[in-house]
Amino acid sequence: MDIIKMSVGDIVELKKPHPCGGKCFKILRVGSQIRVVCQTCGRDMVIERPKLEKAIKKITNNENGVQNG
């Protein structure tokens, strides 16, 4: 299993929506647990890295606008 490269400031789009309806989350902290904030409602949460990696549909690098996945 390859580790997906993510960095602080990246925007990730998930396969399933958050209960508020938003699918995009901004990464605030990276490690074995990843801290993200919902771009729609502002909810801040910590997710285990393997669980988040399985849920990612697309990663957008915030600085360059580069899309991965």
Order of alpha helices (4+ residues) and beta strands (2+ residues): beta-beta-beta-beta-alpha-beta-beta
